[in-house]
């Protein structure tokens, strides 16, 4: 690939974050290229979550810079990141179990009806949002969920994950961040979620995947960012390195 | 690189597994929580019609049921909103009494015009609600504790403010006064209704619309269902809670006005049952105390059930002391049913 097309869409440079005397991030860098799945791995306390939270606006870094599409970012809350086109699927999924699929997908960004019904009576466009929610699921090949009006609590773990990913995909125009998406899932459901990640990439959306599961990471990632002691210590690929190489770098048993 | 794409069986088979009849019932109740209270209301209506030798289903009795339910039903709307956010309002009765005393006293003692007195009452109700909202969202005390405290405080303020004296119908301006307009009656056939009944019904129509058709309504449900998920979805959870308590406070004033028309007087010792009965109506109506699920129409049915039990048992000649036994049993059944319904999909 030429240098032109290899311009990163999202970069972080020298991000630092302290919590009291604990240094969570110690000048960490990150690059995400268009159309790739970038996995982030690292031991507990390596700063993976802190790094991701900076990118998703959940915490504010003490120092360092972030750029999206060449523009400086300064997020003060998650909504800022979302407005910039960065969607995050949290490990807890952040779906409301008693609400239906469509309501969850549009939660916090309900669309109103046009005309006086919307402007005066504040009526939301339920039918339109259901149609679009259905389409969002169809596009990810999960339109087989029979009924967009069924509550999320009636879904399996994998299906809930699918709803959360569909929500991110429906609104994430630039970057999608997935935090441990397969941690709570069985083998088959994990397979479905990994397929979703490939589908997102095939649609041109770059994905950042945080995972502890090495086989999953090596199955789906294009590049693997290894975080250690608050810094990026190496970037490897599944072609050039084995899982044990990656684990060795991650734990400090081998140099990058 | 695509190693055997995962099958989508798990996604396809949803809903097609064999279900027993009980499962079907469980799912239907889960989906339409108003069904169970509606069935209870219907069955109890039929039973009481037989037990009372036909006196129960007379239009006159229906009119009395509706009139007697108006104050409870009005206040139970605010209770429903609060319980939907997984909160509770133990002070709804004393809050209403305090506001209705304010309305009566500023009109009578200060000579404020009735319309202005009602407006002042509305502002006081809003302030009481805002106080609840502030303590719940900023000081982070549980709603149970907050409203347990204000239950006593509002009660005390009402007694002090009114010197425990009743403001009479004459002092309030008699039949024609706007303050007592909610007690004005009219007939539909031989059924006598009051303006207060119409106000209560209108409130239900309005709040039901808002809950199911506006963003705010959806945010109320999401906040009660999973506040963290709601926050991450970009909802200002504290703002939602604050607004819910303020709306509930505004409803104190509306309920206070309906109460003025019902009792044709104002007293700090009126309507002592209404406090807990709002919770009873909400719970029997199928709204979950854990928040996030329920319908305001269920509450209306629940409020009607409370009155139907009282009047029906009375007409059936059952010892009056058994009324609370029946209502208490119904609460236990309703909550047990809610627990069972919530297990769907688990």
Interface residues (C-beta under 8 A of the other chain):
Chain A: X78 X79 X82 X90 X92 X93 X94 X95 X96 X97 X98 X99 X103 X107 X108 X109 X110 X112 X121 X122 X123 X124 X126 X141 X142 X144 X145 X146 X147 X151 X153 X154 X155 X156 X158 X159 X162 X188 X189 X191 X192 X194 X195 X198 X219
Chain B: X2 X3 X5 X6 X7 X8 X10 X11 X12 X14 X15 X30 X209 X210 X213 X214 X215 X216 X218 X219 X221 X222 X225 X226 X228 X229 X230 X232 X233 X234 X235 X292 X293 X344 X345 X346
